[in-house]
Amino acid sequence: MSLLTDLINLDLSDITEKIIAEYIW
């Protein structure tokens, strides 16, 4: 479970970073 949550957290952080980057650009 911890691995799954870690992967999900990583995916969410990556997605949010991409969204923020696109929003800034």
C-alpha angles and dihedrals in degrees: 000000000000090000091051093049090047091052091047091049091050091049091048092049091049092048093047091049091051091048091049091047092050090045091052093046 
